[in-house]
Amino acid sequence: MAEMVINGPATPHARDDEARQFRRVVAATYIVFLVGAVVARAVTGRWRHTRDGRPRGSIFAEARMTAHTILPFAFMR
């Protein structure tokens, strides 16, 4: 007897559910990444520029970028 194996969401509705879950997790953890970015900048004392003199981006953009970089690993199968 053959079995069908589905590797990902089979329906558009299931993909929408995963997208909603991802957005919820990003919203829930964004504050953690924001606090982490503030602490990292406070500890290093580099609020405006990086070590090599380049200007830093927004602390909010840094937290968002970190969330969007790290959180997809939570949704890997």
PDB file of N, CA, C, O and CB in Angstrom:
ATOM      1  N   MET A   1       0.838  -1.164   0.000  1.00  0.00           N
ATOM      2  CA  MET A   1       0.000   0.000   0.000  1.00  0.00           C
ATOM      3  C   MET A   1       0.898   1.246   0.000  1.00  0.00           C
ATOM      4  O   MET A   1       1.886   1.307   0.732  1.00  0.00           O
ATOM      5  CB  MET A   1      -0.962  -0.013   1.218  1.00  0.00           C
ATOM      6  N   ALA A   2       0.554   2.205  -0.801  1.00  0.00           N
ATOM      7  CA  ALA A   2       1.353   3.424  -0.920  1.00  0.00           C
ATOM      8  C   ALA A   2       0.843   4.490   0.041  1.00  0.00           C
ATOM      9  O   ALA A   2      -0.350   4.583   0.329  1.00  0.00           O
ATOM     10  CB  ALA A   2       1.326   3.951  -2.366  1.00  0.00           C
ATOM     11  N   GLU A   3       1.785   5.288   0.523  1.00  0.00           N
ATOM     12  CA  GLU A   3       1.433   6.405   1.394  1.00  0.00           C
ATOM     13  C   GLU A   3       1.894   7.697   0.747  1.00  0.00           C
ATOM     14  O   GLU A   3       2.940   7.742   0.099  1.00  0.00           O
ATOM     15  CB  GLU A   3       2.062   6.241   2.802  1.00  0.00           C
ATOM     16  N   MET A   4       1.118   8.732   0.924  1.00  0.00           N
ATOM     17  CA  MET A   4       1.479  10.036   0.379  1.00  0.00           C
ATOM     18  C   MET A   4       2.139  10.854   1.480  1.00  0.00           C
ATOM     19  O   MET A   4       1.596  10.987   2.577  1.00  0.00           O
ATOM     20  CB  MET A   4       0.230  10.775  -0.198  1.00  0.00           C
ATOM     21  N   VAL A   5       3.300  11.396   1.184  1.00  0.00           N
ATOM     22  CA  VAL A   5       4.027  12.210   2.142  1.00  0.00           C
ATOM     23  C   VAL A   5       3.980  13.652   1.647  1.00  0.00           C
ATOM     24  O   VAL A   5       4.322  13.942   0.501  1.00  0.00           O
ATOM     25  CB  VAL A   5       5.504  11.709   2.320  1.00  0.00           C
ATOM     26  N   ILE A   6       3.555  14.538   2.522  1.00  0.00           N
ATOM     27  CA  ILE A   6       3.474  15.956   2.176  1.00  0.00           C
ATOM     28  C   ILE A   6       4.567  16.673   2.952  1.00  0.00           C
ATOM     29  O   ILE A   6       4.604  16.611   4.181  1.00  0.00           O
ATOM     30  CB  ILE A   6       2.052  16.557   2.498  1.00  0.00           C
ATOM     31  N   ASN A   7       5.456  17.353   2.240  1.00  0.00           N
ATOM     32  CA  ASN A   7       6.578  18.033   2.875  1.00  0.00           C
ATOM     33  C   ASN A   7       6.228  19.398   3.437  1.00  0.00           C
ATOM     34  O   ASN A   7       6.879  19.866   4.371  1.00  0.00           O
ATOM     35  CB  ASN A   7       7.687  18.178   1.900  1.00  0.00           C
ATOM     36  N   GLY A   8       5.239  20.028   2.901  1.00  0.00           N
ATOM     37  CA  GLY A   8       4.886  21.371   3.331  1.00  0.00           C
ATOM     38  C   GLY A   8       3.385  21.510   3.420  1.00  0.00           C
ATOM     39  O   GLY A   8       2.653  20.534   3.256  1.00  0.00           O
ATOM     40  N   PRO A   9       2.927  22.712   3.677  1.00  0.00           N
ATOM     41  CA  PRO A   9       1.483  22.938   3.737  1.00  0.00           C
ATOM     42  C   PRO A   9       0.830  22.603   2.403  1.00  0.00           C
ATOM     43  O   PRO A   9       1.293  23.029   1.345  1.00  0.00           O
ATOM     44  CB  PRO A   9       1.180  24.393   4.124  1.00  0.00           C
ATOM     45  N   ALA A  10      -0.242  21.842   2.469  1.00  0.00           N
ATOM     46  CA  ALA A  10      -0.882  21.363   1.250  1.00  0.00           C
ATOM     47  C   ALA A  10      -1.848  22.373   0.658  1.00  0.00           C
ATOM     48  O   ALA A  10      -2.120  22.334  -0.542  1.00  0.00           O
ATOM     49  CB  ALA A  10      -1.606  20.079   1.525  1.00  0.00           C
ATOM     50  N   THR A  11      -2.360  23.257   1.456  1.00  0.00           N
ATOM     51  CA  THR A  11      -3.369  24.191   0.964  1.00  0.00           C
ATOM     52  C   THR A  11      -2.921  25.627   1.195  1.00  0.00           C
ATOM     53  O   THR A  11      -2.079  25.888   2.054  1.00  0.00           O
ATOM     54  CB  THR A  11      -4.722  23.938   1.647  1.00  0.00           C
ATOM     55  N   PRO A  12      -3.477  26.548   0.439  1.00  0.00           N
ATOM     56  CA  PRO A  12      -3.165  27.958   0.683  1.00  0.00           C
ATOM     57  C   PRO A  12      -3.562  28.384   2.099  1.00  0.00           C
ATOM     58  O   PRO A  12      -2.908  29.232   2.706  1.00  0.00           O
ATOM     59  CB  PRO A  12      -3.877  28.844  -0.349  1.00  0.00           C
ATOM     60  N   HIS A  13      -4.626  27.795   2.613  1.00  0.00           N
ATOM     61  CA  HIS A  13      -5.063  28.137   3.976  1.00  0.00           C
ATOM     62  C   HIS A  13      -3.990  27.747   4.992  1.00  0.00           C
ATOM     63  O   HIS A  13      -3.737  28.492   5.939  1.00  0.00           O
ATOM     64  CB  HIS A  13      -6.403  27.430   4.315  1.00  0.00           C
ATOM     65  N   ALA A  14      -3.367  26.602   4.805  1.00  0.00           N
ATOM     66  CA  ALA A  14      -2.314  26.163   5.718  1.00  0.00           C
ATOM     67  C   ALA A  14      -1.106  27.090   5.640  1.00  0.00           C
ATOM     68  O   ALA A  14      -0.480  27.383   6.659  1.00  0.00           O
ATOM     69  CB  ALA A  14      -1.896  24.721   5.402  1.00  0.00           C
ATOM     70  N   ARG A  15      -0.773  27.557   4.427  1.00  0.00           N
ATOM     71  CA  ARG A  15       0.342  28.508   4.291  1.00  0.00           C
ATOM     72  C   ARG A  15       0.010  29.816   4.978  1.00  0.00           C
ATOM     73  O   ARG A  15       0.879  30.423   5.604  1.00  0.00           O
ATOM     74  CB  ARG A  15       0.670  28.762   2.809  1.00  0.00           C
ATOM     75  N   ASP A  16      -1.243  30.263   4.872  1.00  0.00           N
ATOM     76  CA  ASP A  16      -1.663  31.490   5.555  1.00  0.00           C
ATOM     77  C   ASP A  16      -1.556  31.337   7.066  1.00  0.00           C
ATOM     78  O   ASP A  16      -1.160  32.268   7.767  1.00  0.00           O
ATOM     79  CB  ASP A  16      -3.100  31.858   5.166  1.00  0.00           C
ATOM     80  N   ASP A  17      -1.912  30.152   7.564  1.00  0.00           N
ATOM     81  CA  ASP A  17      -1.798  29.903   8.996  1.00  0.00           C
ATOM     82  C   ASP A  17      -0.352  29.975   9.457  1.00  0.00           C
ATOM     83  O   ASP A  17      -0.062  30.536  10.513  1.00  0.00           O
ATOM     84  CB  ASP A  17      -2.387  28.547   9.345  1.00  0.00           C
ATOM     85  N   GLU A  18       0.559  29.406   8.665  1.00  0.00           N
ATOM     86  CA  GLU A  18       1.979  29.477   9.031  1.00  0.00           C
ATOM     87  C   GLU A  18       2.483  30.909   8.975  1.00  0.00           C
ATOM     88  O   GLU A  18       3.277  31.315   9.823  1.00  0.00           O
ATOM     89  CB  GLU A  18       2.820  28.589   8.105  1.00  0.00           C
ATOM     90  N   ALA A  19       2.037  31.680   7.993  1.00  0.00           N
ATOM     91  CA  ALA A  19       2.457  33.082   7.903  1.00  0.00           C
ATOM     92  C   ALA A  19       1.946  33.862   9.109  1.00  0.00           C
ATOM     93  O   ALA A  19       2.664  34.696   9.660  1.00  0.00           O
ATOM     94  CB  ALA A  19       1.945  33.726   6.590  1.00  0.00           C
ATOM     95  N   ARG A  20       0.716  33.596   9.520  1.00  0.00           N
ATOM     96  CA  ARG A  20       0.170  34.260  10.707  1.00  0.00           C
ATOM     97  C   ARG A  20       0.945  33.873  11.961  1.00  0.00           C
ATOM     98  O   ARG A  20       1.233  34.721  12.806  1.00  0.00           O
ATOM     99  CB  ARG A  20      -1.313  33.911  10.881  1.00  0.00           C
ATOM    100  N   GLN A  21       1.278  32.603  12.077  1.00  0.00           N
ATOM    101  CA  GLN A  21       2.060  32.148  13.223  1.00  0.00           C
ATOM    102  C   GLN A  21       3.416  32.840  13.257  1.00  0.00           C
ATOM    103  O   GLN A  21       3.872  33.273  14.316  1.00  0.00           O
ATOM    104  CB  GLN A  21       2.243  30.627  13.181  1.00  0.00           C
ATOM    105  N   PHE A  22       4.056  32.943  12.104  1.00  0.00           N
ATOM    106  CA  PHE A  22       5.355  33.603  12.042  1.00  0.00           C
ATOM    107  C   PHE A  22       5.244  35.059  12.488  1.00  0.00           C
ATOM    108  O   PHE A  22       6.069  35.538  13.266  1.00  0.00           O
ATOM    109  CB  PHE A  22       5.930  33.524  10.620  1.00  0.00           C
ATOM    110  N   ARG A  23       4.219  35.766  11.995  1.00  0.00           N
ATOM    111  CA  ARG A  23       4.046  37.169  12.382  1.00  0.00           C
ATOM    112  C   ARG A  23       3.799  37.305  13.877  1.00  0.00           C
ATOM    113  O   ARG A  23       4.290  38.243  14.505  1.00  0.00           O
ATOM    114  CB  ARG A  23       2.888  37.798  11.606  1.00  0.00           C
ATOM    115  N   ARG A  24       3.042  36.376  14.452  1.00  0.00           N
ATOM    116  CA  ARG A  24       2.788  36.417  15.900  1.00  0.00           C
ATOM    117  C   ARG A  24       4.072  36.198  16.693  1.00  0.00           C
ATOM    118  O   ARG A  24       4.326  36.885  17.682  1.00  0.00           O
ATOM    119  CB  ARG A  24       1.746  35.357  16.292  1.00  0.00           C
ATOM    120  N   VAL A  25       4.870  35.248  16.255  1.00  0.00           N
ATOM    121  CA  VAL A  25       6.124  34.982  16.958  1.00  0.00           C
ATOM    122  C   VAL A  25       7.068  36.180  16.820  1.00  0.00           C
ATOM    123  O   VAL A  25       7.745  36.553  17.779  1.00  0.00           O
ATOM    124  CB  VAL A  25       6.795  33.696  16.411  1.00  0.00           C
ATOM    125  N   VAL A  26       7.111  36.775  15.640  1.00  0.00           N
ATOM    126  CA  VAL A  26       7.948  37.970  15.455  1.00  0.00           C
ATOM    127  C   VAL A  26       7.477  39.081  16.385  1.00  0.00           C
ATOM    128  O   VAL A  26       8.296  39.729  17.037  1.00  0.00           O
ATOM    129  CB  VAL A  26       7.911  38.450  13.978  1.00  0.00           C
ATOM    130  N   ALA A  27       6.177  39.307  16.451  1.00  0.00           N
ATOM    131  CA  ALA A  27       5.648  40.355  17.323  1.00  0.00           C
ATOM    132  C   ALA A  27       5.942  40.058  18.788  1.00  0.00           C
ATOM    133  O   ALA A  27       6.260  40.963  19.560  1.00  0.00           O
ATOM    134  CB  ALA A  27       4.143  40.509  17.114  1.00  0.00           C
ATOM    135  N   ALA A  28       5.833  38.785  19.168  1.00  0.00           N
ATOM    136  CA  ALA A  28       6.057  38.423  20.569  1.00  0.00           C
ATOM    137  C   ALA A  28       7.528  38.518  20.960  1.00  0.00           C
ATOM    138  O   ALA A  28       7.842  38.855  22.102  1.00  0.00           O
ATOM    139  CB  ALA A  28       5.548  37.017  20.830  1.00  0.00           C
ATOM    140  N   THR A  29       8.428  38.226  20.032  1.00  0.00           N
ATOM    141  CA  THR A  29       9.850  38.225  20.375  1.00  0.00           C
ATOM    142  C   THR A  29      10.570  39.513  19.987  1.00  0.00           C
ATOM    143  O   THR A  29      11.721  39.717  20.373  1.00  0.00           O
ATOM    144  CB  THR A  29      10.526  37.063  19.714  1.00  0.00           C
ATOM    145  N   TYR A  30       9.914  40.371  19.238  1.00  0.00           N
ATOM    146  CA  TYR A  30      10.539  41.625  18.816  1.00  0.00           C
ATOM    147  C   TYR A  30      11.044  42.407  20.022  1.00  0.00           C
ATOM    148  O   TYR A  30      12.143  42.961  19.991  1.00  0.00           O
ATOM    149  CB  TYR A  30       9.547  42.479  18.009  1.00  0.00           C
ATOM    150  N   ILE A  31      10.248  42.453  21.077  1.00  0.00           N
ATOM    151  CA  ILE A  31      10.636  43.210  22.265  1.00  0.00           C
ATOM    152  C   ILE A  31      11.897  42.615  22.888  1.00  0.00           C
ATOM    153  O   ILE A  31      12.737  43.347  23.411  1.00  0.00           O
ATOM    154  CB  ILE A  31       9.489  43.231  23.294  1.00  0.00           C
ATOM    155  N   VAL A  32      12.031  41.289  22.834  1.00  0.00           N
ATOM    156  CA  VAL A  32      13.236  40.646  23.382  1.00  0.00           C
ATOM    157  C   VAL A  32      14.461  41.059  22.566  1.00  0.00           C
ATOM    158  O   VAL A  32      15.505  41.387  23.130  1.00  0.00           O
ATOM    159  CB  VAL A  32      13.085  39.093  23.386  1.00  0.00           C
ATOM    160  N   PHE A  33      14.331  41.044  21.248  1.00  0.00           N
ATOM    161  CA  PHE A  33      15.448  41.438  20.399  1.00  0.00           C
ATOM    162  C   PHE A  33      15.749  42.927  20.536  1.00  0.00           C
ATOM    163  O   PHE A  33      16.905  43.337  20.434  1.00  0.00           O
ATOM    164  CB  PHE A  33      15.151  41.095  18.943  1.00  0.00           C
ATOM    165  N   LEU A  34      14.725  43.733  20.764  1.00  0.00           N
ATOM    166  CA  LEU A  34      14.931  45.166  20.962  1.00  0.00           C
ATOM    167  C   LEU A  34      15.713  45.412  22.246  1.00  0.00           C
ATOM    168  O   LEU A  34      16.658  46.202  22.260  1.00  0.00           O
ATOM    169  CB  LEU A  34      13.581  45.909  21.005  1.00  0.00           C
ATOM    170  N   VAL A  35      15.326  44.743  23.315  1.00  0.00           N
ATOM    171  CA  VAL A  35      16.057  44.878  24.587  1.00  0.00           C
ATOM    172  C   VAL A  35      17.490  44.389  24.406  1.00  0.00           C
ATOM    173  O   VAL A  35      18.429  45.002  24.914  1.00  0.00           O
ATOM    174  CB  VAL A  35      15.349  44.079  25.729  1.00  0.00           C
ATOM    175  N   GLY A  36      17.653  43.294  23.688  1.00  0.00           N
ATOM    176  CA  GLY A  36      19.001  42.784  23.430  1.00  0.00           C
ATOM    177  C   GLY A  36      19.861  43.774  22.657  1.00  0.00           C
ATOM    178  O   GLY A  36      21.048  43.927  22.948  1.00  0.00           O
ATOM    179  N   ALA A  37      19.274  44.441  21.681  1.00  0.00           N
ATOM    180  CA  ALA A  37      20.026  45.437  20.905  1.00  0.00           C
ATOM    181  C   ALA A  37      20.415  46.629  21.774  1.00  0.00           C
ATOM    182  O   ALA A  37      21.528  47.143  21.665  1.00  0.00           O
ATOM    183  CB  ALA A  37      19.202  45.914  19.698  1.00  0.00           C
ATOM    184  N   VAL A  38      19.500  47.068  22.634  1.00  0.00           N
ATOM    185  CA  VAL A  38      19.798  48.188  23.531  1.00  0.00           C
ATOM    186  C   VAL A  38      20.920  47.803  24.490  1.00  0.00           C
ATOM    187  O   VAL A  38      21.850  48.581  24.704  1.00  0.00           O
ATOM    188  CB  VAL A  38      18.533  48.613  24.321  1.00  0.00           C
ATOM    189  N   VAL A  39      20.836  46.614  25.064  1.00  0.00           N
ATOM    190  CA  VAL A  39      21.871  46.161  26.003  1.00  0.00           C
ATOM    191  C   VAL A  39      23.214  46.034  25.288  1.00  0.00           C
ATOM    192  O   VAL A  39      24.239  46.451  25.826  1.00  0.00           O
ATOM    193  CB  VAL A  39      21.474  44.805  26.644  1.00  0.00           C
ATOM    194  N   ALA A  40      23.220  45.470  24.094  1.00  0.00           N
ATOM    195  CA  ALA A  40      24.472  45.309  23.353  1.00  0.00           C
ATOM    196  C   ALA A  40      25.119  46.655  23.064  1.00  0.00           C
ATOM    197  O   ALA A  40      26.334  46.808  23.189  1.00  0.00           O
ATOM    198  CB  ALA A  40      24.225  44.558  22.045  1.00  0.00           C
ATOM    199  N   ARG A  41      24.309  47.622  22.680  1.00  0.00           N
ATOM    200  CA  ARG A  41      24.876  48.946  22.403  1.00  0.00           C
ATOM    201  C   ARG A  41      25.324  49.644  23.673  1.00  0.00           C
ATOM    202  O   ARG A  41      26.317  50.372  23.659  1.00  0.00           O
ATOM    203  CB  ARG A  41      23.862  49.813  21.674  1.00  0.00           C
ATOM    204  N   ALA A  42      24.608  49.435  24.776  1.00  0.00           N
ATOM    205  CA  ALA A  42      24.999  50.058  26.044  1.00  0.00           C
ATOM    206  C   ALA A  42      26.300  49.457  26.569  1.00  0.00           C
ATOM    207  O   ALA A  42      27.164  50.178  27.068  1.00  0.00           O
ATOM    208  CB  ALA A  42      23.883  49.896  27.090  1.00  0.00           C
ATOM    209  N   VAL A  43      26.435  48.150  26.456  1.00  0.00           N
ATOM    210  CA  VAL A  43      27.634  47.478  26.963  1.00  0.00           C
ATOM    211  C   VAL A  43      28.859  47.869  26.145  1.00  0.00           C
ATOM    212  O   VAL A  43      29.926  48.117  26.706  1.00  0.00           O
ATOM    213  CB  VAL A  43      27.447  45.952  26.940  1.00  0.00           C
ATOM    214  N   THR A  44      28.713  47.925  24.835  1.00  0.00           N
ATOM    215  CA  THR A  44      29.864  48.263  23.997  1.00  0.00           C
ATOM    216  C   THR A  44      30.121  49.765  23.953  1.00  0.00           C
ATOM    217  O   THR A  44      31.222  50.197  23.609  1.00  0.00           O
ATOM    218  CB  THR A  44      29.654  47.739  22.587  1.00  0.00           C
ATOM    219  N   GLY A  45      29.123  50.553  24.294  1.00  0.00           N
ATOM    220  CA  GLY A  45      29.294  52.005  24.254  1.00  0.00           C
ATOM    221  C   GLY A  45      29.304  52.565  22.847  1.00  0.00           C
ATOM    222  O   GLY A  45      29.738  53.698  22.640  1.00  0.00           O
ATOM    223  N   ARG A  46      28.847  51.815  21.897  1.00  0.00           N
ATOM    224  CA  ARG A  46      28.839  52.255  20.496  1.00  0.00           C
ATOM    225  C   ARG A  46      27.410  52.487  20.040  1.00  0.00           C
ATOM    226  O   ARG A  46      26.806  51.630  19.396  1.00  0.00           O
ATOM    227  CB  ARG A  46      29.534  51.216  19.580  1.00  0.00           C
ATOM    228  N   TRP A  47      26.876  53.646  20.376  1.00  0.00           N
ATOM    229  CA  TRP A  47      25.484  53.961  20.037  1.00  0.00           C
ATOM    230  C   TRP A  47      25.356  54.467  18.616  1.00  0.00           C
ATOM    231  O   TRP A  47      24.376  54.156  17.940  1.00  0.00           O
ATOM    232  CB  TRP A  47      24.923  54.995  21.000  1.00  0.00           C
ATOM    233  N   ARG A  48      26.318  55.236  18.147  1.00  0.00           N
ATOM    234  CA  ARG A  48      26.177  55.887  16.837  1.00  0.00           C
ATOM    235  C   ARG A  48      26.976  55.226  15.719  1.00  0.00           C
ATOM    236  O   ARG A  48      26.540  55.221  14.568  1.00  0.00           O
ATOM    237  CB  ARG A  48      26.594  57.317  16.947  1.00  0.00           C
ATOM    238  N   HIS A  49      28.141  54.670  16.045  1.00  0.00           N
ATOM    239  CA  HIS A  49      29.029  54.151  14.996  1.00  0.00           C
ATOM    240  C   HIS A  49      29.529  52.758  15.359  1.00  0.00           C
ATOM    241  O   HIS A  49      29.625  52.392  16.530  1.00  0.00           O
ATOM    242  CB  HIS A  49      30.224  55.102  14.775  1.00  0.00           C
ATOM    243  N   THR A  50      29.840  52.003  14.328  1.00  0.00           N
ATOM    244  CA  THR A  50      30.420  50.683  14.540  1.00  0.00           C
ATOM    245  C   THR A  50      31.895  50.841  14.866  1.00  0.00           C
ATOM    246  O   THR A  50      32.421  51.954  14.880  1.00  0.00           O
ATOM    247  CB  THR A  50      30.222  49.775  13.294  1.00  0.00           C
ATOM    248  N   ARG A  51      32.551  49.733  15.125  1.00  0.00           N
ATOM    249  CA  ARG A  51      33.970  49.764  15.483  1.00  0.00           C
ATOM    250  C   ARG A  51      34.829  50.366  14.374  1.00  0.00           C
ATOM    251  O   ARG A  51      35.836  51.017  14.652  1.00  0.00           O
ATOM    252  CB  ARG A  51      34.456  48.361  15.805  1.00  0.00           C
ATOM    253  N   ASP A  52      34.438  50.152  13.127  1.00  0.00           N
ATOM    254  CA  ASP A  52      35.235  50.689  12.020  1.00  0.00           C
ATOM    255  C   ASP A  52      34.782  52.079  11.573  1.00  0.00           C
ATOM    256  O   ASP A  52      35.232  52.569  10.537  1.00  0.00           O
ATOM    257  CB  ASP A  52      35.176  49.742  10.846  1.00  0.00           C
ATOM    258  N   GLY A  53      33.901  52.717  12.336  1.00  0.00           N
ATOM    259  CA  GLY A  53      33.531  54.097  12.069  1.00  0.00           C
ATOM    260  C   GLY A  53      32.292  54.301  11.222  1.00  0.00           C
ATOM    261  O   GLY A  53      31.858  55.437  11.031  1.00  0.00           O
ATOM    262  N   ARG A  54      31.710  53.222  10.707  1.00  0.00           N
ATOM    263  CA  ARG A  54      30.493  53.370   9.906  1.00  0.00           C
ATOM    264  C   ARG A  54      29.309  53.673  10.813  1.00  0.00           C
ATOM    265  O   ARG A  54      29.246  53.162  11.932  1.00  0.00           O
ATOM    266  CB  ARG A  54      30.222  52.093   9.073  1.00  0.00           C
ATOM    267  N   PRO A  55      28.370  54.494  10.354  1.00  0.00           N
ATOM    268  CA  PRO A  55      27.190  54.780  11.186  1.00  0.00           C
ATOM    269  C   PRO A  55      26.298  53.554  11.320  1.00  0.00           C
ATOM    270  O   PRO A  55      26.133  52.777  10.379  1.00  0.00           O
ATOM    271  CB  PRO A  55      26.385  55.947  10.595  1.00  0.00           C
ATOM    272  N   ARG A  56      25.736  53.401  12.494  1.00  0.00           N
ATOM    273  CA  ARG A  56      24.812  52.294  12.747  1.00  0.00           C
ATOM    274  C   ARG A  56      23.423  52.676  12.262  1.00  0.00           C
ATOM    275  O   ARG A  56      23.085  53.856  12.171  1.00  0.00           O
ATOM    276  CB  ARG A  56      24.782  51.926  14.255  1.00  0.00           C
ATOM    277  N   GLY A  57      22.627  51.667  11.954  1.00  0.00           N
ATOM    278  CA  GLY A  57      21.240  51.894  11.590  1.00  0.00           C
ATOM    279  C   GLY A  57      20.392  52.077  12.834  1.00  0.00           C
ATOM    280  O   GLY A  57      20.906  52.122  13.952  1.00  0.00           O
ATOM    281  N   SER A  58      19.121  52.180  12.634  1.00  0.00           N
ATOM    282  CA  SER A  58      18.173  52.331  13.723  1.00  0.00           C
ATOM    283  C   SER A  58      18.204  51.101  14.616  1.00  0.00           C
ATOM    284  O   SER A  58      18.375  49.979  14.138  1.00  0.00           O
ATOM    285  CB  SER A  58      16.759  52.570  13.183  1.00  0.00           C
ATOM    286  N   ILE A  59      18.040  51.315  15.899  1.00  0.00           N
ATOM    287  CA  ILE A  59      18.008  50.204  16.843  1.00  0.00           C
ATOM    288  C   ILE A  59      16.767  49.346  16.602  1.00  0.00           C
ATOM    289  O   ILE A  59      16.788  48.138  16.834  1.00  0.00           O
ATOM    290  CB  ILE A  59      18.034  50.725  18.296  1.00  0.00           C
ATOM    291  N   PHE A  60      15.691  49.972  16.139  1.00  0.00           N
ATOM    292  CA  PHE A  60      14.461  49.239  15.826  1.00  0.00           C
ATOM    293  C   PHE A  60      14.659  48.370  14.584  1.00  0.00           C
ATOM    294  O   PHE A  60      14.178  47.238  14.528  1.00  0.00           O
ATOM    295  CB  PHE A  60      13.284  50.218  15.614  1.00  0.00           C
ATOM    296  N   ALA A  61      15.364  48.903  13.597  1.00  0.00           N
ATOM    297  CA  ALA A  61      15.658  48.128  12.392  1.00  0.00           C
ATOM    298  C   ALA A  61      16.577  46.959  12.723  1.00  0.00           C
ATOM    299  O   ALA A  61      16.443  45.874  12.156  1.00  0.00           O
ATOM    300  CB  ALA A  61      16.299  49.022  11.314  1.00  0.00           C
ATOM    301  N   GLU A  62      17.504  47.182  13.636  1.00  0.00           N
ATOM    302  CA  GLU A  62      18.407  46.103  14.048  1.00  0.00           C
ATOM    303  C   GLU A  62      17.626  44.972  14.727  1.00  0.00           C
ATOM    304  O   GLU A  62      17.874  43.797  14.457  1.00  0.00           O
ATOM    305  CB  GLU A  62      19.498  46.646  15.001  1.00  0.00           C
ATOM    306  N   ALA A  63      16.682  45.329  15.610  1.00  0.00           N
ATOM    307  CA  ALA A  63      15.875  44.318  16.290  1.00  0.00           C
ATOM    308  C   ALA A  63      14.994  43.565  15.296  1.00  0.00           C
ATOM    309  O   ALA A  63      14.840  42.349  15.404  1.00  0.00           O
ATOM    310  CB  ALA A  63      15.009  44.967  17.380  1.00  0.00           C
ATOM    311  N   ARG A  64      14.425  44.265  14.344  1.00  0.00           N
ATOM    312  CA  ARG A  64      13.579  43.624  13.329  1.00  0.00           C
ATOM    313  C   ARG A  64      14.401  42.689  12.459  1.00  0.00           C
ATOM    314  O   ARG A  64      13.968  41.578  12.152  1.00  0.00           O
ATOM    315  CB  ARG A  64      12.882  44.682  12.455  1.00  0.00           C
ATOM    316  N   MET A  65      15.593  43.139  12.058  1.00  0.00           N
ATOM    317  CA  MET A  65      16.457  42.314  11.227  1.00  0.00           C
ATOM    318  C   MET A  65      16.874  41.043  11.984  1.00  0.00           C
ATOM    319  O   MET A  65      16.912  39.958  11.403  1.00  0.00           O
ATOM    320  CB  MET A  65      17.701  43.116  10.784  1.00  0.00           C
ATOM    321  N   THR A  66      17.182  41.179  13.259  1.00  0.00           N
ATOM    322  CA  THR A  66      17.565  40.019  14.056  1.00  0.00           C
ATOM    323  C   THR A  66      16.407  39.031  14.160  1.00  0.00           C
ATOM    324  O   THR A  66      16.606  37.824  14.026  1.00  0.00           O
ATOM    325  CB  THR A  66      18.019  40.456  15.456  1.00  0.00           C
ATOM    326  N   ALA A  67      15.209  39.536  14.397  1.00  0.00           N
ATOM    327  CA  ALA A  67      14.041  38.669  14.499  1.00  0.00           C
ATOM    328  C   ALA A  67      13.809  37.924  13.188  1.00  0.00           C
ATOM    329  O   ALA A  67      13.529  36.725  13.195  1.00  0.00           O
ATOM    330  CB  ALA A  67      12.797  39.486  14.874  1.00  0.00           C
ATOM    331  N   HIS A  68      13.924  38.624  12.074  1.00  0.00           N
ATOM    332  CA  HIS A  68      13.677  37.990  10.778  1.00  0.00           C
ATOM    333  C   HIS A  68      14.833  37.086  10.349  1.00  0.00           C
ATOM    334  O   HIS A  68      14.671  36.271   9.441  1.00  0.00           O
ATOM    335  CB  HIS A  68      13.436  39.054   9.716  1.00  0.00           C
ATOM    336  N   THR A  69      15.985  37.218  10.984  1.00  0.00           N
ATOM    337  CA  THR A  69      17.115  36.348  10.680  1.00  0.00           C
ATOM    338  C   THR A  69      17.064  35.066  11.511  1.00  0.00           C
ATOM    339  O   THR A  69      17.344  33.982  11.000  1.00  0.00           O
ATOM    340  CB  THR A  69      18.433  37.085  10.928  1.00  0.00           C
ATOM    341  N   ILE A  70      16.711  35.187  12.776  1.00  0.00           N
ATOM    342  CA  ILE A  70      16.780  34.049  13.691  1.00  0.00           C
ATOM    343  C   ILE A  70      15.497  33.228  13.710  1.00  0.00           C
ATOM    344  O   ILE A  70      15.558  32.000  13.767  1.00  0.00           O
ATOM    345  CB  ILE A  70      17.086  34.532  15.085  1.00  0.00           C
ATOM    346  N   LEU A  71      14.354  33.868  13.663  1.00  0.00           N
ATOM    347  CA  LEU A  71      13.102  33.141  13.837  1.00  0.00           C
ATOM    348  C   LEU A  71      12.748  32.129  12.751  1.00  0.00           C
ATOM    349  O   LEU A  71      12.065  31.155  13.066  1.00  0.00           O
ATOM    350  CB  LEU A  71      12.020  34.103  13.935  1.00  0.00           C
ATOM    351  N   PRO A  72      13.157  32.286  11.518  1.00  0.00           N
ATOM    352  CA  PRO A  72      12.816  31.234  10.538  1.00  0.00           C
ATOM    353  C   PRO A  72      13.341  29.857  10.938  1.00  0.00           C
ATOM    354  O   PRO A  72      12.777  28.845  10.521  1.00  0.00           O
ATOM    355  CB  PRO A  72      13.369  31.602   9.170  1.00  0.00           C
ATOM    356  N   PHE A  73      14.395  29.796  11.728  1.00  0.00           N
ATOM    357  CA  PHE A  73      14.918  28.517  12.156  1.00  0.00           C
ATOM    358  C   PHE A  73      13.924  27.783  13.058  1.00  0.00           C
ATOM    359  O   PHE A  73      13.949  26.554  13.131  1.00  0.00           O
ATOM    360  CB  PHE A  73      16.241  28.711  12.876  1.00  0.00           C
ATOM    361  N   ALA A  74      13.058  28.516  13.737  1.00  0.00           N
ATOM    362  CA  ALA A  74      12.037  27.892  14.575  1.00  0.00           C
ATOM    363  C   ALA A  74      10.971  27.204  13.728  1.00  0.00           C
ATOM    364  O   ALA A  74      10.281  26.307  14.212  1.00  0.00           O
ATOM    365  CB  ALA A  74      11.389  28.934  15.486  1.00  0.00           C
ATOM    366  N   PHE A  75      10.833  27.611  12.478  1.00  0.00           N
ATOM    367  CA  PHE A  75       9.804  27.056  11.607  1.00  0.00           C
ATOM    368  C   PHE A  75      10.355  26.048  10.603  1.00  0.00           C
ATOM    369  O   PHE A  75       9.621  25.581   9.732  1.00  0.00           O
ATOM    370  CB  PHE A  75       9.107  28.168  10.872  1.00  0.00           C
ATOM    371  N   MET A  76      11.646  25.707  10.716  1.00  0.00           N
ATOM    372  CA  MET A  76      12.202  24.708   9.812  1.00  0.00           C
ATOM    373  C   MET A  76      11.684  23.335  10.193  1.00  0.00           C
ATOM    374  O   MET A  76      11.469  23.034  11.367  1.00  0.00           O
ATOM    375  CB  MET A  76      13.742  24.734   9.839  1.00  0.00           C
ATOM    376  N   ARG A  77      11.493  22.523   9.193  1.00  0.00           N
ATOM    377  CA  ARG A  77      10.998  21.159   9.446  1.00  0.00           C
ATOM    378  C   ARG A  77      12.107  20.173   9.279  1.00  0.00           C
ATOM    379  O   ARG A  77      11.896  18.972   9.448  1.00  0.00           O
ATOM    380  CB  ARG A  77       9.839  20.801   8.515  1.00  0.00           C
TER     381      ARG A  77
END
